[in-house]
Amino acid sequence: MSVLLNGVEKFNHRADAIESLLCVGLDSDIKRVPVAYWADEHAQFAFNRAIIEQTHPYAAAYKLNMAFYEARGEAGWRDVRSTVKYLREHHPSILTICDAKRGDIGSTSEAYARAIFDDLGFDAVTLSPYLGREALLPFIQRTDKASIILCRTSNPGAGEFQDLIVENKPLYLHVAERVSREWNCNCMLVVGATYPDDMRQIRAAVGDMTFLVPGIGDQGGDVATTVKAGLNRDRKGLIINSSRSIIFAADPAAAARDLCAEINRSR
């Protein structure tokens, strides 16, 4: 894997190599991690490693939701670092996403970017656009990484602000257009599978830009509808995430394989 690839390119190379748009979400809530791992001092990492080894043939990306690690304090941070290190050493072609939803003033963003990209070693991070481009420059100027901007999120209450009409269009569409036209050299958008009509509208506005897609599985997003709404001209453009329905399945490998196959049938 060339070190010159940014996060968007890295995902596309992996997606092509294994014919997969699947992202496995390592939402490794310690309360749901099987008891067999609890005796290990690094229980989340041990669990993640087992999931990775079962699912990596089907995974174009892995996404770690930082909340489940930060809640454990120092132990959780160690397990994040160990997980990313393991992926870089054993599966370096797979995109790693830090789901942290950061976004703050410049000096704080600089510190966050160093922590996420340089210390922890992630390829990509989720970011809030609310403070504007200037605040996110420490992330979006990193040409070797990817910035994934919250646009149309998958949660039921997303419309409280995202649906507000500003200059005759919803706020989420302003975000999509601004990021794609003025910020985009290494940016993606978060667009939830639970709002396929909005995804279709965003795809029309931003061309072939890549979306990180939460909401498949436990949140109720439909695979075929999502793929039809969001696929770009290269039959990619979607990083379709599934977390709990894979990692806590009785057979994670089979769950990942089946979802990957379902996505490809829809492509």
N, C-alpha and C positions, 0 to 999 in steps of 0.2 A: 504494500500500500504506500503510495507516494506521500511524502510529508507535505507536498504542495497542495494536496486536496483540502478544500474547506469542508465544512460539515455537510453542505448540500451535495457536493460532488461525492463525498464519501458514501452518503446514503444511496445515491443513484448507482454507484459502482456495485455496491453490495446487493441492491435490489435486482440489478441486471444479472449478477453472478449466480444468484440462487433463486431467481424468479419469485420474489417475495416482497410484499409491502408491509409485513407484520412487524410491529414493535411490541415487545413483551415488557409490561410494566412491573418492575420489581418493587411493588408496594408492600414490602415485607413487614407488615405490622407484627410486632413481636408477640402480641396477644393471639395472633392466628398462626404463627409459625409452629409447626408440629412439635410436640413436647420432646421428641427424640433429639432435637437440636439444642434444647435449653441448657444442657450440661456443658456445651461448648462456650468458652468465654466470648467467642466471636460468633454468636448464634445467627445473627442476620447474614453475615458473610457466608457462613457454612451453608445456610439455606439457599442463598443466592447462587452460590457456586453449584449446588446440586441442580437448581432450576436451569441455570445457564447450560450445564452439560447435557441436560435433557432436551432443551429447546433450541440451541444455537443453530442446528441445521435449517431451521425455518425462520430465524430472526434476522431482519435487516437492521434492527435497532433494539436497544434496551433503554428504558427510561426509569430512573430512580426518583420517586417522590420523596423529597427531602424531609417532609414532616415526620415520616415514620422512623427516620434515623435521628433527626434532631431531638425528638422526644426522649431519646435514650442518652442524650448528652455526649460525653467524650466517647463512650463505647459505640454509639451510633456513628459518629464521625469516623472512627477507625474502620468500621465495617463498610462505610461508603468508600473510603479510600482503598481498602483492600479489594472491594468489588470492582472498582474501575481499573485498578492495577491488574487484577486477574484478567479482565477483558482485554486490556491493552497487550498483555503478554501472550495470552492464549487464543484470542479471537480479535486481532487488531483491525480487521476489515469491518467490524460491526460498529455502527454509530452509537455513541453513548450520550444520553440526554439527562441533564440535571433539571428536574422539574421543581424549580424553586420560586418561580414567579417574582423575580427580583425587579426592582425599579426604584431608584432614589437619586438624589443630587449627585453631581459629577464625582466628588471625592469619595463618596460612599460607593458609587458604582465602580470606581476604579478598584477599591478594595474587594468588592464582591467578585469582579471579573478575575482578579488575581487568585482569589480563593478557589473559584469554580474551575477556571481554565488551567491555571498554572499549578496550584497546590494539589487539587483533587484530580485534575487531568481530564475533565469532561470535554467532549467535542461540541456540545451545544447546551443551551440553557433557555428556559422559558422566562419571558420578561413582560412586565406591564408597560403599556405605552402611555400611561396617564400623565407622566411628567414630561413627555415629549422627547424628541430625538436627541437634543443636547444632553439630557441626563443619561441617555443610554449609549453615548459615544464610546465609552470604554469597552463595551461589548461589541457594538456593530462595526467598530473599526478593526476588530480582530479578523483579518482576512483568512486565517487558518481555522476559524471556528464558525459556528452558526448561532444566530440569535432568532429565537422563536417567539414571535410577538402575539400576545393574547388578542384575539379579534372577536370571534363568536364562540363563547365557551359553551360547554355541554350541560351545565347545571340548570335546573328548573327556573331559578330566579335571574338568569342571565339577562333577560330583557329589561330589568329595572332601569339600567343605564344604557345598555347596548342597543336597545330598540328606540331610544329617544330620537326624534326626527330633528335633524339639524340641516338647514338649507335644503329641505325637501328630500332628504335621504337619511336612513338610520345611521346612528353613530358608528356601528360596527363596519359599515361600508366606507365611511370616511377613513377609519383606521386602515382597512385593507388597501384602499387606493393610495393613501399617503405612504404607507410602508413600501408598497410595490413600486411606486413611481419615484419616491425621493430618498428612501432609506436603503433600498434593496441592492446589496452586492452579495450578501451572505445571509439574508433573512428568510424566514419561513413564517407562517401564520398558524395559530391554534384555531381550528374550526371544528366544532363539535358535530358528531354524527347524529345527534338528537335534533338537529335543525337542518335537514337536507335541502329544503327550499332556499334557506339563507346560504348554504354552502354553494348551491348552484349559482346564485347571484354573485357571490364572492369570486367564484371561478371565472365567471364572465368578465369580471372587473380586473382581475390580476393576471390573466394569461396562465402561463405554465408554472407559476410559483408553487412551491411545495407546502402542503398543510400537514401539521401534526393533528391527528384526529382522535380525540378521546370520545368516550360515550358508547363504544361497542361493548356488548356483553351485559354486565349487571345494570348498566344505565339504560339499556333498552334500544340503543342504536341498531339499525338494520344494515347488514353488510351490503347486500345488493343495491339498496337505495343509496347508500353512501358512495359506493364506487361509481354508480351511474351519475351522481350529482357532482362528484369531485375529481374524477380522473382527468389528467391533462392530456395533451396531444401525443405525448410519448408513452401513454398508458402507465404513467407513474404519477408523481405529484401528491401522493398520499402516504403518510406514515400512520398506519392504522393501529392504534394502541389497544391492547387488552391486558388487563392486569389480574384481578382476582380470579376471573373465570379460567385463567391458565395456571397461575402459580399455586393456587389452592385446589386445583382439580386433582382427582384421584390419580390421573395419568397426565402430567403436564406436557409430556412429549406428544401424546395423542391430541390433546387440546390445541396445542400450537400447530401441529400438522394439519388438523382438520380446519382450523380457522384460516390458515394460509391457503389451503386448497379452495375453501369457500370464496375467499377474496379473488383468487386467480380465476375461478369459474365466472365471476362477475366481470372480470377484466375482459 
